[in-house]
């Protein structure tokens, strides 16, 4: 992945509470990741994220809502937020107390830049 993409992912991880920013192909392959604390396995996240996106895409189509744009899943100890980018997705892993609105804005702001950099 390009240095520009790596820089963009780094900007995302500077949002308070964000633990990782990962670009995943629709095939479930990690294209790039910035994980400051190195406490997350990006390959594990990639597989799970694509299962989430595939399920939400099916749900959207079944109810005539279209494809997934941004989705978030909240767990007792953290959050995974995913934004689609055409053939790829941007997954952000954050701590439970992270500001969802800030992460969502960062995904919206950065995904077009990332798509251009890939």
Secondary structure, DSSP 8 states (H G I E B T S, - for coil): --HHHHHHHHHHHTSTTEEEEEEEETTS-EEEEE-TT--S-HHHHHHHHHHHHHHHHHHHHHTT--S--EEEEEETTEEEEEEEETTEEEEEEE-TTS-HHHHHHHHHHHHHHHHHH-
